[in-house]
Amino acid sequence: MRLNSTTSLIVKTIPGILLMFAVAVLAKGGEDFGFHWRGLEDFFGANPVTKTVLIDAFRLNYVLLSILIGMLIGNLIILPGWLLAGISTSRLFIKSGVILLGSLYSFADVASLGGTAILLVLTFVVLTLIFTLWLGSKLGMDPASAAVLSAGTSVCGVSAIVATAPAVRAKTTDVVYSIATILSFGVASIFIFPLVGTLAGFTPHQFGVWSGTGILSSGQVLAVCLAFDPGTVSHASVSLKTGEIYNLTRVLFLPFVVLALATYTSRTVQLPDDHINVHTGLWGKFPVFVLGFLAMVLFTSLGLFGQTSPPSPELTTIRKLYSWFFAIGLAGLGMQISFSELKKAGGKPLVVGSTAALLKAIGALIIVYLFIPGQP
């Protein structure tokens, strides 16, 4: 009985997954699957004007194109219900890609990048958390509302908001306003960060440090790193390699942030009628996909996938696979960015969240510009 229900659920996801795949092929090209279409990125790159403006300046590539096309589809077309189950798997594709991304690292790489990442990320997590709570209090925000917003700005965006809400007994409206604020700032970041990184003259490594520290959400970190430095099968994206270490380091702080905010609000917040009722244990907040990432690092360090430079056929296949997972997942993520939902951001949450996010991005930009070398 359970097998039949699982099979039925998988079948229901197929139409939506095929739509995301079609968007990815439109943006990225289909040569890996025997199609002659080389993708919109190659199309725009063939014209000197669009290449200079879109490709060179705004870093428009298959990643941003997948998101943009997905956003257009999601907002201009009323998607039927039979597509939504598949589109909802977008985060699964992204997390699967992050797991495979572990094939780019050895434990020496993780240790080398991880030391600086822990110090820098911890500093920004704590400072952003404190500032958001302080500004929210100054503007008269409810403590629970300020708490969920501070989790979103300091750790990992929407995931942190959803994880924190039950622990601080937040109202449903608090969650909605906070998510809309984070998404609004995040959508702008996807297109602004690559441009600013180019103007600042950042190397791919510096850009990875900046985005992994200064951007609010994991999906946005992934998008801007690949937009700035898409890499190739033989030369993987340095921005993505660096940015994901910083991002994963930040995500690992989530259980402790949830615990701290729950303690902070426990004496002042009363249980509302429409509180979010989900499991609030720390293990429920642990990003289990990180374990898969570390397992891939272990396999690569042991040489189970062959040589890393030049990459073995096995590693070449893995790199192609995670690039497609990212393209498919980000296309679906774009379809779930609703302009009507973004309009819900307003009032105090918008002011507090946007101010905290902007200061975090600018602060990280200054630190990277002054103190982070161009090469790891």
ChimeraX attribute file (.defattr): number of C-alpha atoms within 10 A of each C-alpha:
attribute: neighborCount
match mode: 1-to-1
recipient: residues
	/A:1	6
	/A:2	7
	/A:3	8
	/A:4	9
	/A:5	10
	/A:6	11
	/A:7	11
	/A:8	11
	/A:9	13
	/A:10	12
	/A:11	12
	/A:12	16
	/A:13	18
	/A:14	16
	/A:15	16
	/A:16	23
	/A:17	24
	/A:18	15
	/A:19	18
	/A:20	29
	/A:21	20
	/A:22	17
	/A:23	25
	/A:24	29
	/A:25	24
	/A:26	19
	/A:27	27
	/A:28	25
	/A:29	22
	/A:30	16
	/A:31	12
	/A:32	12
	/A:33	8
	/A:34	8
	/A:35	10
	/A:36	10
	/A:37	15
	/A:38	16
	/A:39	19
	/A:40	19
	/A:41	22
	/A:42	17
	/A:43	14
	/A:44	18
	/A:45	18
	/A:46	11
	/A:47	10
	/A:48	11
	/A:49	11
	/A:50	15
	/A:51	19
	/A:52	14
	/A:53	14
	/A:54	16
	/A:55	19
	/A:56	15
	/A:57	17
	/A:58	21
	/A:59	27
	/A:60	25
	/A:61	24
	/A:62	28
	/A:63	29
	/A:64	24
	/A:65	24
	/A:66	31
	/A:67	28
	/A:68	20
	/A:69	20
	/A:70	25
	/A:71	22
	/A:72	15
	/A:73	18
	/A:74	20
	/A:75	16
	/A:76	11
	/A:77	10
	/A:78	8
	/A:79	13
	/A:80	8
	/A:81	9
	/A:82	13
	/A:83	18
	/A:84	18
	/A:85	18
	/A:86	22
	/A:87	25
	/A:88	18
	/A:89	18
	/A:90	26
	/A:91	18
	/A:92	14
	/A:93	21
	/A:94	25
	/A:95	23
	/A:96	19
	/A:97	22
	/A:98	23
	/A:99	20
	/A:100	23
	/A:101	24
	/A:102	24
	/A:103	22
	/A:104	21
	/A:105	21
	/A:106	20
	/A:107	16
	/A:108	11
	/A:109	16
	/A:110	17
	/A:111	13
	/A:112	12
	/A:113	18
	/A:114	19
	/A:115	12
	/A:116	14
	/A:117	24
	/A:118	17
	/A:119	11
	/A:120	19
	/A:121	26
	/A:122	18
	/A:123	13
	/A:124	20
	/A:125	23
	/A:126	14
	/A:127	14
	/A:128	22
	/A:129	23
	/A:130	16
	/A:131	18
	/A:132	27
	/A:133	24
	/A:134	16
	/A:135	19
	/A:136	23
	/A:137	14
	/A:138	10
	/A:139	12
	/A:140	11
	/A:141	17
	/A:142	15
	/A:143	20
	/A:144	28
	/A:145	25
	/A:146	29
	/A:147	32
	/A:148	34
	/A:149	33
	/A:150	34
	/A:151	30
	/A:152	30
	/A:153	31
	/A:154	34
	/A:155	32
	/A:156	26
	/A:157	27
	/A:158	25
	/A:159	18
	/A:160	26
	/A:161	27
	/A:162	21
	/A:163	26
	/A:164	30
	/A:165	28
	/A:166	21
	/A:167	27
	/A:168	30
	/A:169	25
	/A:170	30
	/A:171	19
	/A:172	16
	/A:173	13
	/A:174	21
	/A:175	22
	/A:176	17
	/A:177	25
	/A:178	32
	/A:179	26
	/A:180	24
	/A:181	30
	/A:182	26
	/A:183	23
	/A:184	20
	/A:185	19
	/A:186	21
	/A:187	15
	/A:188	11
	/A:189	24
	/A:190	22
	/A:191	18
	/A:192	14
	/A:193	25
	/A:194	25
	/A:195	19
	/A:196	16
	/A:197	23
	/A:198	17
	/A:199	10
	/A:200	12
	/A:201	12
	/A:202	21
	/A:203	17
	/A:204	27
	/A:205	23
	/A:206	25
	/A:207	32
	/A:208	32
	/A:209	31
	/A:210	30
	/A:211	33
	/A:212	31
	/A:213	32
	/A:214	29
	/A:215	30
	/A:216	28
	/A:217	24
	/A:218	23
	/A:219	21
	/A:220	24
	/A:221	29
	/A:222	26
	/A:223	25
	/A:224	31
	/A:225	31
	/A:226	29
	/A:227	27
	/A:228	30
	/A:229	21
	/A:230	22
	/A:231	17
	/A:232	12
	/A:233	16
	/A:234	14
	/A:235	12
	/A:236	18
	/A:237	22
	/A:238	24
	/A:239	28
	/A:240	31
	/A:241	24
	/A:242	26
	/A:243	31
	/A:244	24
	/A:245	24
	/A:246	27
	/A:247	28
	/A:248	22
	/A:249	23
	/A:250	23
	/A:251	24
	/A:252	18
	/A:253	20
	/A:254	25
	/A:255	20
	/A:256	13
	/A:257	23
	/A:258	26
	/A:259	16
	/A:260	15
	/A:261	23
	/A:262	22
	/A:263	13
	/A:264	16
	/A:265	19
	/A:266	16
	/A:267	8
	/A:268	11
	/A:269	15
	/A:270	13
	/A:271	12
	/A:272	11
	/A:273	10
	/A:274	11
	/A:275	19
	/A:276	20
	/A:277	11
	/A:278	12
	/A:279	12
	/A:280	18
	/A:281	13
	/A:282	14
	/A:283	10
	/A:284	12
	/A:285	21
	/A:286	17
	/A:287	17
	/A:288	12
	/A:289	15
	/A:290	18
	/A:291	12
	/A:292	18
	/A:293	21
	/A:294	20
	/A:295	16
	/A:296	23
	/A:297	24
	/A:298	17
	/A:299	16
	/A:300	21
	/A:301	20
	/A:302	12
	/A:303	12
	/A:304	12
	/A:305	18
	/A:306	16
	/A:307	14
	/A:308	19
	/A:309	9
	/A:310	12
	/A:311	18
	/A:312	14
	/A:313	13
	/A:314	13
	/A:315	23
	/A:316	17
	/A:317	12
	/A:318	19
	/A:319	23
	/A:320	13
	/A:321	16
	/A:322	20
	/A:323	24
	/A:324	21
	/A:325	24
	/A:326	27
	/A:327	30
	/A:328	31
	/A:329	31
	/A:330	33
	/A:331	33
	/A:332	34
	/A:333	24
	/A:334	25
	/A:335	27
	/A:336	20
	/A:337	21
	/A:338	16
	/A:339	15
	/A:340	10
	/A:341	16
	/A:342	19
	/A:343	12
	/A:344	17
	/A:345	22
	/A:346	14
	/A:347	10
	/A:348	18
	/A:349	25
	/A:350	20
	/A:351	15
	/A:352	27
	/A:353	26
	/A:354	19
	/A:355	16
	/A:356	23
	/A:357	25
	/A:358	16
	/A:359	14
	/A:360	22
	/A:361	20
	/A:362	13
	/A:363	16
	/A:364	22
	/A:365	22
	/A:366	12
	/A:367	13
	/A:368	21
	/A:369	17
	/A:370	9
	/A:371	9
	/A:372	17
	/A:373	12
	/A:374	14
	/A:375	9
	/A:376	13
